Amino acid sequence: MNGFVKDYFEDSYKALVTFFAKEKKITPEELREIVRMIEKK
């Protein structure tokens, strides 16, 4: 996964999430869940 993010999203997980949000492949609730998981880490 790291190689994928590095190659296609210039090593930016923010760019990855933004891409999926803009393409409507991720719902607002899914995005909130991701944020909760990051905050718990």
A tleap script that builds the chain and sets N, CA, C and O, in Angstrom:
source leaprc.protein.ff14SB
mol = sequence {
  NMET ASN GLY PHE VAL LYS ASP TYR PHE GLU
  ASP SER TYR LYS ALA LEU VAL THR PHE PHE
  ALA LYS GLU LYS LYS ILE THR PRO GLU GLU
  LEU ARG GLU ILE VAL ARG MET ILE GLU LYS
  CLYS
}
set mol.1.N position { 0.826 -1.187 0.000 }
set mol.1.CA position { 0.000 0.000 0.000 }
set mol.1.C position { 0.871 1.252 0.000 }
set mol.1.O position { 0.562 2.233 -0.676 }
set mol.2.N position { 1.950 1.212 0.754 }
set mol.2.CA position { 2.836 2.377 0.799 }
set mol.2.C position { 3.374 2.731 -0.588 }
set mol.2.O position { 3.462 3.904 -0.950 }
set mol.3.N position { 3.730 1.709 -1.354 }
set mol.3.CA position { 4.230 1.951 -2.710 }
set mol.3.C position { 3.160 2.562 -3.596 }
set mol.3.O position { 3.445 3.446 -4.404 }
set mol.4.N position { 1.936 2.096 -3.447 }
set mol.4.CA position { 0.814 2.632 -4.211 }
set mol.4.C position { 0.608 4.111 -3.897 }
set mol.4.O position { 0.466 4.933 -4.802 }
set mol.5.N position { 0.594 4.437 -2.620 }
set mol.5.CA position { 0.418 5.839 -2.206 }
set mol.5.C position { 1.586 6.682 -2.700 }
set mol.5.O position { 1.397 7.807 -3.163 }
set mol.6.N position { 2.778 6.142 -2.600 }
set mol.6.CA position { 3.960 6.882 -3.044 }
set mol.6.C position { 3.929 7.128 -4.547 }
set mol.6.O position { 4.214 8.233 -5.009 }
set mol.7.N position { 3.582 6.093 -5.308 }
set mol.7.CA position { 3.609 6.201 -6.765 }
set mol.7.C position { 2.470 7.040 -7.336 }
set mol.7.O position { 2.680 7.820 -8.264 }
set mol.8.N position { 1.288 6.888 -6.796 }
set mol.8.CA position { 0.119 7.521 -7.399 }
set mol.8.C position { -0.358 8.788 -6.693 }
set mol.8.O position { -1.073 9.601 -7.279 }
set mol.9.N position { 0.039 8.950 -5.441 }
set mol.9.CA position { -0.441 10.105 -4.669 }
set mol.9.C position { 0.698 10.899 -4.038 }
set mol.9.O position { 0.521 11.563 -3.016 }
set mol.10.N position { 1.863 10.818 -4.664 }
set mol.10.CA position { 3.037 11.574 -4.234 }
set mol.10.C position { 3.337 11.400 -2.741 }
set mol.10.O position { 3.710 12.344 -2.046 }
set mol.11.N position { 3.160 10.153 -2.274 }
set mol.11.CA position { 3.449 9.784 -0.882 }
set mol.11.C position { 2.569 10.523 0.114 }
set mol.11.O position { 2.995 10.800 1.235 }
set mol.12.N position { 1.332 10.846 -0.293 }
set mol.12.CA position { 0.417 11.608 0.555 }
set mol.12.C position { -0.886 10.844 0.777 }
set mol.12.O position { -1.682 10.662 -0.145 }
set mol.13.N position { -1.088 10.400 2.019 }
set mol.13.CA position { -2.347 9.737 2.343 }
set mol.13.C position { -3.503 10.734 2.295 }
set mol.13.O position { -4.641 10.353 2.023 }
set mol.14.N position { -3.217 11.983 2.554 }
set mol.14.CA position { -4.230 13.027 2.439 }
set mol.14.C position { -4.726 13.108 0.993 }
set mol.14.O position { -5.929 13.217 0.755 }
set mol.15.N position { -3.822 13.056 0.048 }
set mol.15.CA position { -4.198 13.083 -1.366 }
set mol.15.C position { -5.025 11.850 -1.728 }
set mol.15.O position { -5.963 11.948 -2.519 }
set mol.16.N position { -4.693 10.709 -1.166 }
set mol.16.CA position { -5.446 9.480 -1.404 }
set mol.16.C position { -6.882 9.631 -0.932 }
set mol.16.O position { -7.814 9.335 -1.680 }
set mol.17.N position { -7.072 10.085 0.293 }
set mol.17.CA position { -8.416 10.255 0.846 }
set mol.17.C position { -9.180 11.316 0.076 }
set mol.17.O position { -10.371 11.152 -0.190 }
set mol.18.N position { -8.512 12.403 -0.286 }
set mol.18.CA position { -9.148 13.469 -1.054 }
set mol.18.C position { -9.636 12.948 -2.394 }
set mol.18.O position { -10.734 13.291 -2.833 }
set mol.19.N position { -8.832 12.126 -3.043 }
set mol.19.CA position { -9.228 11.542 -4.320 }
set mol.19.C position { -10.524 10.751 -4.172 }
set mol.19.O position { -11.457 10.932 -4.955 }
set mol.20.N position { -10.583 9.874 -3.168 }
set mol.20.CA position { -11.774 9.060 -2.996 }
set mol.20.C position { -12.976 9.897 -2.572 }
set mol.20.O position { -14.106 9.586 -2.951 }
set mol.21.N position { -12.754 10.934 -1.806 }
set mol.21.CA position { -13.853 11.818 -1.417 }
set mol.21.C position { -14.407 12.552 -2.632 }
set mol.21.O position { -15.623 12.656 -2.788 }
set mol.22.N position { -13.535 13.057 -3.488 }
set mol.22.CA position { -13.976 13.795 -4.675 }
set mol.22.C position { -14.671 12.883 -5.677 }
set mol.22.O position { -15.607 13.304 -6.357 }
set mol.23.N position { -14.222 11.652 -5.767 }
set mol.23.CA position { -14.817 10.715 -6.711 }
set mol.23.C position { -16.079 10.055 -6.142 }
set mol.23.O position { -16.687 9.195 -6.778 }
set mol.24.N position { -16.457 10.477 -4.929 }
set mol.24.CA position { -17.647 9.961 -4.241 }
set mol.24.C position { -17.586 8.460 -4.020 }
set mol.24.O position { -18.604 7.767 -4.022 }
set mol.25.N position { -16.384 7.982 -3.833 }
set mol.25.CA position { -16.198 6.567 -3.544 }
set mol.25.C position { -16.167 6.325 -2.037 }
set mol.25.O position { -16.051 5.187 -1.581 }
set mol.26.N position { -16.271 7.401 -1.280 }
set mol.26.CA position { -16.266 7.308 0.170 }
set mol.26.C position { -17.355 8.242 0.692 }
set mol.26.O position { -17.476 9.387 0.256 }
set mol.27.N position { -18.128 7.738 1.617 }
set mol.27.CA position { -19.228 8.535 2.155 }
set mol.27.C position { -18.722 9.406 3.295 }
set mol.27.O position { -17.661 9.129 3.856 }
set mol.28.N position { -19.458 10.452 3.648 }
set mol.28.CA position { -19.055 11.271 4.795 }
set mol.28.C position { -18.930 10.438 6.072 }
set mol.28.O position { -18.027 10.667 6.878 }
set mol.29.N position { -19.824 9.482 6.256 }
set mol.29.CA position { -19.740 8.641 7.450 }
set mol.29.C position { -18.472 7.791 7.441 }
set mol.29.O position { -17.835 7.621 8.480 }
set mol.30.N position { -18.106 7.264 6.291 }
set mol.30.CA position { -16.862 6.498 6.198 }
set mol.30.C position { -15.661 7.385 6.502 }
set mol.30.O position { -14.712 6.953 7.156 }
set mol.31.N position { -15.704 8.614 6.030 }
set mol.31.CA position { -14.614 9.553 6.301 }
set mol.31.C position { -14.521 9.860 7.792 }
set mol.31.O position { -13.426 9.926 8.350 }
set mol.32.N position { -15.671 10.047 8.435 }
set mol.32.CA position { -15.666 10.282 9.893 }
set mol.32.C position { -15.088 9.077 10.629 }
set mol.32.O position { -14.354 9.232 11.606 }
set mol.33.N position { -15.419 7.881 10.160 }
set mol.33.CA position { -14.889 6.661 10.770 }
set mol.33.C position { -13.363 6.612 10.641 }
set mol.33.O position { -12.671 6.242 11.590 }
set mol.34.N position { -12.847 6.982 9.481 }
set mol.34.CA position { -11.396 7.018 9.274 }
set mol.34.C position { -10.756 7.998 10.243 }
set mol.34.O position { -9.722 7.699 10.841 }
set mol.35.N position { -11.366 9.168 10.400 }
set mol.35.CA position { -10.834 10.168 11.332 }
set mol.35.C position { -10.844 9.624 12.752 }
set mol.35.O position { -9.877 9.819 13.489 }
set mol.36.N position { -11.920 8.945 13.152 }
set mol.36.CA position { -11.980 8.356 14.501 }
set mol.36.C position { -10.867 7.331 14.690 }
set mol.36.O position { -10.232 7.288 15.744 }
set mol.37.N position { -10.629 6.506 13.673 }
set mol.37.CA position { -9.578 5.493 13.780 }
set mol.37.C position { -8.209 6.157 13.913 }
set mol.37.O position { -7.367 5.691 14.681 }
set mol.38.N position { -7.987 7.223 13.183 }
set mol.38.CA position { -6.706 7.933 13.264 }
set mol.38.C position { -6.529 8.553 14.637 }
set mol.38.O position { -5.442 8.501 15.212 }
set mol.39.N position { -7.596 9.141 15.164 }
set mol.39.CA position { -7.511 9.777 16.477 }
set mol.39.C position { -7.263 8.766 17.591 }
set mol.39.O position { -6.620 9.098 18.587 }
set mol.40.N position { -7.756 7.549 17.445 }
set mol.40.CA position { -7.556 6.511 18.463 }
set mol.40.C position { -6.163 5.919 18.419 }
set mol.40.O position { -5.707 5.348 19.410 }
set mol.41.N position { -5.480 6.040 17.299 }
set mol.41.CA position { -4.160 5.445 17.100 }
set mol.41.C position { -3.151 5.933 18.060 }
set mol.41.O position { -1.995 5.514 18.007 }
savepdb mol mol.pdb
quit
